[in-house]
Amino acid sequence: MTSLIDVIFLLLLFFMLTSTFSKFAEVELTAGGAGQGAETTNVPPLFLQLGEDVLVLNGETVAMQALEASLTDAVSEGEAQPVLVSLRDGVTAQRLTDLLVVLRAVPGLRVTVLGAA
């Protein structure tokens, strides 16, 4: 006969593994295909550096909450605004996802995340 503590442990393990404690959001990512040429545009790109606790837009430190307003002011009318995102050491996937959610809320952006060399 199985002891009661073993049954309780198995039930606890089952419920912990099948429960979801946080809500996940979807972030669309598009990968560049092989052989795609670079588009020529007259709009200069915005450069965004993402660190563990700092966010720098074109050399100026901004808060994550104020980023949407800063980008809305910087977006030019008519053409897609390219945004280059550079990741500093120690950036977590959650921090990058939070940034991509903010960038998705601004219309007219074309976001490119630069990979590590």
N, C-alpha and C positions, 0 to 999 in steps of 0.2 A: 504494500500500500504506500502510495506517495505521501510524503509529509505535506502539511498545509503550507509551510513556507515555500516549498518548491512550486506549488500551484500558484501562490500569490506572485512569486517572482516571474513565472512564465506569463501570467496575465499582465503584469506591469510592463514587461518587455514587449509584449504584443501591442499594447495600447500606445506605448512610447514610439514604436516603429511605424505605426499606422496613422498617427495623429499629425496634423499640420498646425504648427504654432505661429507661423508667420505667413503673410500674404505675399505672393510673388507677382511681380509685374513683368510684362513682356516688353522687350526692347528689340526692335528690328535692327538687324545688322546686315549689311550687304557687302559681299566680298568682290573685289575687282577680278575680272576675268583675264585670262591670258591674252596678250596681244591688243589690249585696249590702248588707244592713243590718248594723250593728254589733251583736254579741251583748252582752247585758248579763250581767255576771258580778260576783260578790262578791270574786273573787280579784284582788288588786292585781298589776299586771304587774312583772316584773323588768326592769331597764334595764341593758343590756350595751353598753359602748363598746369598739370594737375599733380599736386603733391599730397602727402598724408594729411596735412592740416592747412595747406595753403593752395590758393587758386589764383593764377596770374593770367590776365588777359592783356595781350600786347604790352607786357612790361609793367602793368599796374595790378596790384593786388586787389581782388574783389571777393566779396563774400558769396557763397553759393546762393543765398536768398536774393542777392542783388544782381546775379548774373543774367537772368532773363531780361531785366530792364536794360542792362548795359548792352546786351546783344540786340535787342529790339531797336535801340537807338542807332546801332552801328550797321544794321542791315540796309543795303541799298535796294531801291525799288526796281522791279523788273527782272533782274538777274539773280541767280542763286548765289548766295554768299558762302564761299568756301571757309571752313573752320578746320584748322589743323590742331589736333589734340596730342600733346606730348606728355608721356607719363614719367614722373620722377620715380626714384627708387622707393619701395615700400608702399606703393599705392595698392590698395585692396580692390578686389573685384566689385565689392559692394560700393565703394567710393566711385569707381568708374561708372557703375550702373546708375547711381544717383545723378552723376553729371549728365549721362546720356538721356535720362528722363527729363532733366531741365532743358537740354538742348532740343529735345523733340517737341517741347511746347512752343518753341520759337519758329514761326513759319519762314520759309525761304532759306534755310541753312542746308549746306551740303557738308556733312561732318566726315572727317577722315582721322582715324586714330593711328598714330605713327607707332610702328612696332619697334621692339628692341633690336639693336644691331648685333 
